[in-house]
Amino acid sequence: MKAITPSVIFEDEALLILDKPANWLTVPGRFPQGHAVVKDLKTWADQRYKSVYSVHRLDRGTSGVVVFAKDAKSHRDLSLQFQHRSVGKTYHAFVHGFPKQAKGYIDFRIGEISSKGNIYKIDSKGQKAHTDYHCLARYGQISLIAFQPKTGRSHQIRVHAQSLGTPLLVDDLYGPKDSFYLSSVKANYKGKLDERPFIQRLTLHAYSITLCHPITSNTVTITASWPKDFRALHRQLKNHCPFQELEEGVDGYAKT
């Protein structure tokens, strides 16, 4: 099987914007002795561009748009944009269930579960967090939702999706399953005894990002097409579940 590697979506003298594969880190991680080292975008980019500056991060299991700066001045400018919440971000997620309202927002505060570390929950004493959302499609008991976080809390979309009653289809921390099997939606599925997971990573993709270019000041929107596993999941769900497109273009996301 051919290894999945990052691809360059956009590049100029100030910006390097990559399409991150699922299960890659954004920056190098710390691993206990004896654990396999996971590949990361920054190391991959540094080997090709001498040195780049990290601006933001995605969870390891999330695929999609990641922005790097090529120089210190651009890095400061972009970092301030993220800090001031002027960067527009849209994520696509396959989730369990369907929210009571097809469009709305979530503004529950998020706090860390200190005893477990790097796991979060809705907490009235936590940090402010706001996420807009709208449903793109339904596949029976599974939905495709576009999330637009206005703040940048750790695991924000995953925690807010859970609070909406629609946890990610695959999420080992905040959802009911750590993998998705085709037999769960395909009637009379053959081969259940030795069935392999159809998808075994977070069903979350950073679809697009909009920012102000640090040199030209022009508004730039960059989109990362759905990866192969998202396209395949969409096709299988559409073929085997009652499909309802709620926003025009869902098939377009899948075909790109």
C-alpha positions in Angstrom: 0.0 0.0 0.0 1.4 3.4 -1.0 2.1 5.7 2.0 0.0 8.8 2.2 2.1 11.9 2.4 1.3 15.6 2.8 0.7 17.7 -0.3 1.2 21.4 -0.9 -2.1 23.3 -1.5 -0.7 26.8 -1.7 2.7 28.3 -1.5 4.3 31.8 -2.0 7.1 33.8 -0.4 5.2 34.1 3.0 3.0 31.0 3.2 3.2 27.3 3.0 -0.2 25.6 3.3 -0.3 21.9 3.4 -3.0 19.2 3.3 -2.3 17.1 6.4 -3.0 13.3 6.2 -4.8 11.7 9.1 -2.6 10.2 11.7 0.3 12.7 11.0 1.1 15.1 13.8 1.4 18.9 13.0 4.6 19.3 14.9 7.0 16.7 16.5 5.6 14.9 19.4 7.1 13.4 22.6 7.0 9.7 22.8 8.0 7.3 25.6 11.1 5.2 25.0 10.3 2.3 22.8 7.3 3.9 21.1 7.3 4.3 17.3 7.8 7.9 16.2 4.8 9.4 14.4 5.5 11.5 11.3 4.8 15.2 11.5 4.2 18.0 9.0 6.8 20.4 10.4 9.7 18.0 10.1 8.5 17.0 6.6 8.4 20.7 5.6 11.7 21.6 7.2 13.4 19.0 5.2 12.2 20.7 2.0 12.1 24.4 2.9 15.0 24.7 5.4 12.7 26.0 8.1 9.1 26.9 8.5 7.1 28.4 11.4 4.1 26.6 12.9 1.0 28.8 13.2 -1.7 26.4 14.5 -2.3 22.7 14.9 -4.8 19.9 14.1 -5.4 16.8 16.2 -3.4 13.8 14.9 -6.5 12.0 13.6 -7.8 15.1 11.7 -6.9 15.6 8.1 -6.9 18.9 6.1 -5.6 22.4 5.9 -2.6 23.4 8.0 -0.9 26.8 7.6 2.9 27.4 8.1 4.7 30.7 7.8 8.0 31.0 5.9 9.5 33.9 7.9 9.3 35.4 11.3 7.4 38.5 10.3 4.7 36.5 8.6 4.6 34.1 11.6 3.9 37.0 13.9 1.2 38.4 11.7 -0.6 35.0 11.3 -0.3 34.2 15.0 -2.0 37.5 15.8 -4.8 36.7 13.4 -5.4 33.3 15.1 -5.2 35.0 18.5 -7.7 37.7 17.5 -10.0 35.1 16.0 -10.1 36.7 12.6 -9.3 33.5 10.8 -12.2 31.7 9.3 -12.2 27.9 9.6 -14.6 25.2 8.3 -14.4 21.6 9.2 -16.5 18.7 7.8 -17.4 15.9 10.1 -19.4 12.6 9.8 -21.3 12.2 13.0 -23.8 9.9 14.8 -27.3 11.2 14.8 -28.9 14.5 13.7 -29.1 17.7 15.8 -32.5 19.1 16.8 -31.9 22.1 14.6 -30.2 21.7 11.2 -28.3 25.0 11.7 -27.2 26.8 14.8 -24.4 27.4 17.2 -22.8 25.9 20.4 -21.4 28.2 23.0 -20.7 25.9 26.0 -17.5 26.5 27.9 -14.8 23.8 27.8 -12.5 22.6 30.6 -9.9 20.0 30.9 -10.5 16.8 32.9 -7.4 17.3 34.9 -7.2 13.7 36.3 -7.0 12.2 32.8 -4.9 14.9 30.9 -5.6 16.2 27.5 -9.3 15.2 27.7 -11.9 17.9 27.8 -15.5 18.3 28.8 -18.3 20.9 28.9 -17.5 22.9 32.0 -19.3 26.1 33.2 -16.0 27.2 34.8 -13.9 26.4 31.7 -12.8 28.6 28.8 -15.3 30.3 26.5 -15.9 28.3 23.3 -18.2 29.1 20.3 -18.9 26.9 17.3 -21.3 27.6 14.4 -22.6 24.6 12.5 -25.0 23.6 9.7 -25.9 20.2 8.4 -24.8 19.3 4.9 -26.4 15.8 4.5 -28.1 12.9 6.2 -27.5 9.2 5.7 -30.1 7.6 7.9 -28.8 7.8 11.4 -25.5 9.4 10.3 -25.0 13.1 9.4 -22.5 15.2 7.6 -22.0 18.6 9.5 -19.9 21.6 8.7 -18.5 23.1 11.9 -17.0 26.7 12.0 -15.2 27.2 15.3 -14.9 30.9 16.3 -12.5 30.1 19.2 -9.6 27.7 19.2 -9.9 25.4 22.2 -8.3 22.0 22.3 -10.7 19.3 21.0 -13.4 22.1 20.6 -15.3 20.6 17.7 -15.2 17.1 19.2 -16.5 18.2 22.5 -19.1 20.5 21.1 -20.3 17.8 18.6 -20.7 15.5 21.6 -22.7 18.2 23.5 -25.0 18.6 20.5 -25.9 14.9 20.7 -24.0 14.2 17.5 -20.5 12.8 18.4 -18.1 12.1 15.6 -18.8 8.8 13.9 -15.3 7.7 14.9 -13.8 9.2 18.0 -12.1 7.1 20.7 -12.4 9.8 23.3 -15.8 11.5 22.8 -17.7 9.1 20.6 -19.2 5.7 21.1 -16.8 4.0 18.6 -13.1 3.9 17.8 -13.8 2.6 14.2 -16.5 2.3 11.7 -17.5 -1.0 10.1 -19.5 -1.2 6.8 -21.6 -4.0 8.2 -23.3 -1.5 10.6 -25.1 0.1 7.6 -24.9 -2.5 4.8 -27.7 -5.1 5.1 -26.6 -8.8 4.6 -22.9 -7.8 4.7 -20.8 -10.8 3.9 -17.6 -11.5 5.8 -18.4 -10.1 9.2 -16.2 -12.7 11.0 -13.0 -11.2 9.5 -14.3 -7.7 8.7 -11.7 -4.9 8.9 -12.7 -1.4 10.0 -13.7 0.7 7.0 -12.4 3.9 8.7 -10.4 4.0 11.9 -9.5 7.6 12.5 -11.3 10.8 13.5 -14.1 11.5 11.0 -13.1 15.1 11.0 -11.5 17.1 8.1 -10.3 20.7 8.1 -11.9 21.6 4.8 -11.1 25.3 4.4 -9.4 28.3 6.0 -9.7 32.0 5.3 -7.1 34.5 6.4 -5.5 37.9 5.5 -2.3 37.5 3.6 0.6 38.8 5.8 2.2 40.7 2.9 -0.5 41.7 0.5 -3.3 42.0 3.0 -5.6 40.3 0.5 -8.2 37.8 1.8 -7.1 34.3 1.0 -9.3 31.2 1.2 -7.7 27.8 0.9 -9.6 24.5 0.5 -8.4 20.9 1.1 -10.5 18.4 -1.0 -11.8 15.4 0.9 -9.2 12.7 1.3 -9.8 9.2 -0.2 -11.3 7.7 2.9 -13.8 10.5 3.3 -14.9 10.2 -0.3 -15.2 6.4 0.1 -17.2 6.8 3.3 -19.6 9.2 1.6 -20.2 6.9 -1.3 -20.9 3.8 0.9 -23.2 5.7 3.2 -25.1 7.2 0.2 -25.4 3.8 -1.4 -26.6 1.9 1.7 -28.5 4.5 3.8 -31.4 6.8 3.1 -29.6 9.8 1.6 -30.8 13.4 2.0 -28.7 16.3 0.7 -29.4 19.4 2.8 -26.9 21.7 1.1 -26.1 21.6 -2.6 -22.6 20.5 -3.3 -22.1 17.5 -1.1 -21.3 15.2 -4.0 -19.0 17.9 -5.2 -17.0 17.6 -2.0 -16.8 13.9 -2.6 -15.7 14.0 -6.2 -12.9 16.6 -5.9 
